[in-house]
Amino acid sequence: PFAGGTVDTAKLAGTHVAPDIGARVIVKDGAIILRFFEGLDWVTDAPQFHQRKERITDRKKVLLSGLIDGDEKSSPLNVPPLPEERNKNLQRELARKKLRRNPNRYFQISIGGLKLKNDSFAESKDHQLSSILDLSMSDFFIAETISNGDPSKMMGEWINESEHPRDDSDGIIMLKMTTKHPKLRVSSDGKLMSDESRATLELLPLRFYLNQNALRFIRSFFAVSPSETGENDSQDGDGENDGISDDEIINIFFESFKVRPCKLKVDYQPENMDIDSFRDGNYVEILNLCPLEDMVLALQPVEMEDLTGWGSVFGELAGRWVEDICATQAHKFFTRAAPFQPLSNLGDPLADLFMVLVVPEGGVTNYIKSIVGGTTNFAGKFLLEALSTSAKITRFAANQLNTKALPSGRKSSLLRRPRNVPRHAGDTAGHAYESVARGLREANYKIVTVPLREYQHNGAGGAARSALKGIPIGVIAPIAGASEALSYTLLGLRNQLRPDIRKEEEASLRGLQD
């Protein structure tokens, strides 16, 4: 905010000299990290269970028996709990443990390089200028651990130096807002008038890695439970509320709110599709049919007027963007779906090659150069897609062999992939070798070591039975290890050919804490 020079406050205020500043707030290189965990930090009350009301006759019998016996231990206040009560108490304790915070499941909002300058001006009869806000965030991302247990970014900066180079002074989010006092402080119906603001919001290109389970977790985190809704309704019904009503809260009024154009690149990984909801008319469920990869959306500039409150602004902004995407870019949800995404990537270079062949330009020399250039471009794109698709298929095969073919409940024999992105094929050698070696060791253990032990204890019959049981794992484990090794090697080759994709993946890991 401080690189663009001083703001002409005199021009904004409509005065000959700059108005006096009553208060100034400056933040340089601030950082904010917010983590929202699953569960509760303070579980004071156990979950309520519906208990059967005691009949009056049963209660009288208990009191009379305590008076007749006259023993302190037989008093109704010291009666040992019945088995049903002990079971309920145990259920309460188990439920309370489940409600406690889970430190391994959370989503996180991180802000880095925060720069803020807010000037509040002294009130004067000569002008209505109230404040000027200049906000910038050099780093902003949202991360989650819901999808695979490791911290991974849901949203962050889309780094691509060739398509949209970033200036050092630019922030991922930049907001400038000028606020003025209203000419009439009190409306005709006796209500206080809010300040009037003009704001401009600018976003750098953003990269999204969305997972269906993570989105559901965030939605349920902010959802209001029915019990809380009932409590709020009961409090409102009492008629005694010392708090401030919604009518007394003065929301900011935006005379104008402008949003600059922005680009998004989205990957979406669905987990399951709700068929019943789709049959009931919720056609959004079709997005959960297959993953989306590298879908680029262009968000158009938006200018909104006469809105009250930030909620109205962001609601109107989201509505306009969704409407524009559905009208002009809905086809991308089909072309960027996983089954069609490789064909879509090859469409443009194939069309360019076709145009070169059909519509020649210039002489023979230029025609031959155009054919060579178009063929080289198409071949490079085809090789890149072949490497990317093969890496995905082989990794999928390795995961399926470990999760479905191996016995249920058995730990996977696959090595955990390194967190660092391989820069070239040489970086993949270590992980590839360990994956193959681990698969062979697993096969050797099941086919040789275990039958040998069975032979020593139970003879040839036990060894034969053990060898037959170990054959499936002995075959699957080496194949899974080799598939993982091939997938990781192909990934390194792809990153060697396309360093821009590698830098984009490295940016998705930057700033994350294990």
Disulfide bonds with the S-S distance in Angstrom:
none
